[in-house]
Every structure is written in C-alpha cells, then in structure tokens.
Amino acid sequence: MHQPLFDKHKHTLERAVQALAERGHWSAYNELPSPRTYGEDALAAGKRAFEAHLGKAFALDQPGRTGMHGDERSPYGVNLGVSYPVCEPEQLIEASLKAMPSWQRIGAQGRAGVLLEVLERLNLRSFEIAHAVMMTTGQAWMMAFQAGGPHAQDRGLEAVACAWREQSAIPAEATWEKPQGKNAALRMRKQFEIVGRGVALVIGCGTFPTWNTYPGVFAALATGNPVIVKPHGNAILPAAITVSVIREVLIEHGLDPGAALLAVAPRRSATQYLATHQDVKSVDFTGSTPFGHWLIDHCKQAQVYAELAGVNHVVVDSTEAYRAMLKNLAFSLSLYSGQMCTTTQVIIVPATGIETDEGHKPFEQVASDLGAAIAELLADPKTAHAVLGAIQSDDTLRRIDEAHQHGEVVISSRALEHPEFAGARVRTPTLLWCDATDEKAYMEERFGPISFVVRAPDTRAAIALSERITREHGALTAGVYSNRPDVVEAVVQASLRSKVALSINLTGGVFINQSAAFSDYHGTGGNPSANAAYADAAFVANRFRVVQRRSHV
C-alpha cells in the first residue's frame, strides 16, 4: 500500500543509514537558504505563509476541542495573535490509541516511507518554519532557518534512519526446524511483529521547538507509536505547522491522522495528566530541571527521555593560537545570546595563567582579553544582531539583570536597539570572573548570555573541577585548550569517566555549542544533563517491542 513512498525515498534512507555508520559530514537538506535549492520565490513565499497565520485561528481539525488558546509573545516585539485548538487530554489519548493499530500495520517500511515524505514537505516549508521559529524563540534569521529547518529535518531523518536500521534487522518470519534423530524433525513457523510501546508524548522547549523535538517525534512514529506533541507555550506555531504537515500526509495516504496530534495546554495540570496517563509509554522532554525530575519521578508507566540543565565548561591550560581561541570562545558565548543547551558557561583557568604563542598570559589578562574579544565581535551592529538574536523569556532577562551579583564583572550586558524590530529584546553577554571556591556563583546553570572565568589553583585542579561539575550538575559539552599532550589526555580520561562530549582546541569555524546530525551524538545519556543521546540505538530501539507467534508446520 505504501511501497511507492518507500521506493521514492529509498535512496535518501539508505544514504542516511550509511551516514550513521560512517559519522562523517552528510546532510540531506541544504542548510543555506539558496534560491537554487528552494526556488527564486521561496523566501518571499515563506514569509507570506508565515504572515498568513498571524491574528488567526490555526486550522487543525482534532477531536475533543474545548476552545482556542494562544498567547505567544515574540522576543522581537511582533504581535503574533495566533490561536490554537485546546483539546480534552483524554480524547487526544483515545484518538491516538484508535490510530495506533493501522499505523503499526503498515510496518517499518511503510512508516519510513511516510515519514520521509513528511520530511520532504517540511523541507519545502523551511522558510515559513524559519519565520515561525525566529519570531517565537528570538533566534536570528540564519539560525532560525538552519536550526529550525534543515538541521531539525536532518535530526528527524537521523531518527527515522536509526529506527529503520534497528527494525530492518528483525526478520518478519522464520522456519524453525530441530532434528529428532530417527524421528521426524520438529518444524515450526515463527512470525515476528514489531509493535510500538504505546502513545508517545513529546514536550517541546521555548528555544528550539523543532531541533529539540524532531528526534523524539520521528523516532516514536517510525517505531509504530502515535505521537502527541505538547509545545512550549511561547513556541507553538512551529510545532503546529509540523503536526499539520504530518497529518496532511497521513490523510492523503489513507491513514488515521490521530497518529499525530497537537496538545496546547494552557495549564501545567493538562501536561501532567498526559504525561502520567497509563497509555503514554514514552515522554520526551527538553527544559527545566525541576519539571524534568518531576516527569522522571512521576511517569512510572513511561520511558522518559529528558534533556535538563547543565553547566557546560572549558578548561584552558595553554594554547598555540591565543587570538583564535579567544575569537572562538567569544562567538560561542554570544551565539543566540547563550540560549543554547550546549553553550559554555564556565571557563576554568589556572591562577598562575597560561602559556600562549604570545607569551605568558596572567589569569586577569585572559579574562580581560576574552571580554575584549566579545566586545570586538559585537562592535558592528549588523554582526551583533545576526549573532545574538533576541532574549526569549522574562526569566532570562531577570538573570541578566542580576548577574553582576555573582562575580567580578569583566564586561556588562548592554541593550541594543534592533534596526528592524523596535520591540526586540536584544542583550549582549555578561562576563564575570570568580574563584573556584565560590561555587554558589557558577556551579548551577544560569541560562542565557552569562558566563564565568573561574580561577583554579592549577591545571590539575581545573581538570578535577571539570569532572566534578559534570558528575554533580551535568553537562552536554566540555572543552579543553592545551598544547600539552598529557593535559589533553587527562581531560579526555576525565570526560570518559564523567561521560560528556569533549571538544579539543577549537580555534576555527566549528564551535563547542554546535552539533551535527549523522555525526555528533547530542548527549551521552551518562550524566545529569541528559539520560539519552540522539541517534543512539537505545534512544530508538526502546520505543518498540517484538511480539512473536508460532505454530507447527
């Protein structure tokens, strides 16, 4: 029934599986908003499509509708005014369960074909989605296009490819024959059915509403589970567009659209009801540590995949490219105003300073030079707005205003006026310094453009502190700068023990807070920041079960 879709996208799927094995650079979707790829009118058409949503009710025909809701506030000050259907949680569950048998029945191959068709259509709407992501999250345009569109689509494809790889290794049937000596052999026909675990709930975040949700959405769907997407209250539109595209493809191919539903929940109690429902068997969540732990503690009926807060950090011991190191760190700290789960917060430097290609640099100068590098990067307003974007939440603005209380100020945050959006909330980073003993200052995540240069007694103490930060508070990224092999190896071993992804001597066009689909494992599942890694077999394989039946031949 769905073989044509699988055949249509088979080459892309096979290439994605190959990329997973090779872990080199590969992308199915062009990350540049090029007219050659997307069409001469794509940019204008995408903006028109986005604007067509504003001030209107989002059309999504779902069961159990009790009203409309929407209070997204754009960090750029744009009046969005979109409202979305609010549906009774129990009826969403019922619709999901009703859709599950037919979704499972088309098999792994059928599901892969349908989902690759979905991803292709999402890619064609990348400009519309980019505007939706930009205006709800505060990301600058290029990041909104790349992370919200092609990069998120790559993450979705990555999940489908991983799911296909795991499921295609399971035979549909086998003949079992056991010799019985002089007697006739025992022969049985055994059939193996892949079934989803149950309803999947994917809870989105306010900063990366597609990039952080597509892995869970597509992993769950690919393995036979219906999905309910519960977006962050301030980033609903990108999720609504995504769900509408999935449902559109399902309907076109005679499948129950109840396999993909949007849950707009004005009250946290509705989210909690869904998350703890006996028929919800997996929960994907990116967001605050308190609610993440609430999910882990209370969703005993489900597997919870949680990405929580962490304290990302870098150890600076020495460098043969001092200016390039500072430039790389400055960009990492400034990108999207530090509102990335992978952004470095703590830079650990020995109290005695570091050796560089420019000679010895005392601790105080390293901190001062990093502040100067940030200021230089953001001196040109055009560059500043392209890098910083806007501040997504009031809580982040409050943290910026209070940051000076936590250390000695190297550079203070400044408010910038946006040339296009008068109401944009744009802030430059705050950089502080403190002593390693002042753990209350830096030993917790302060989400946003707030970072610390931390003075450790020596390099050995800096490495030990790096490992302790990860073990006790979690981290998605760690880094080291050193031209001494023994120091690099010591940090490598510490990262293996504490289970955190490590970047070594980044001085070029790759930054610690970037993660590439089909190559990087986003998260290790081994420290308090995340209990799973995207594109890890465990992230996908635990979402389905194999049920066998057998009979005599």
Order of alpha helices (4+ residues) and beta strands (2+ residues): alpha-alpha-alpha-beta-beta-alpha-alpha-alpha-alpha-alpha-beta-beta-beta-alpha-beta-alpha-beta-alpha-beta-alpha-beta-beta-alpha-beta-beta-beta-alpha-alpha-alpha-beta-beta-beta-beta-alpha-beta-alpha-beta-alpha-beta-alpha-beta
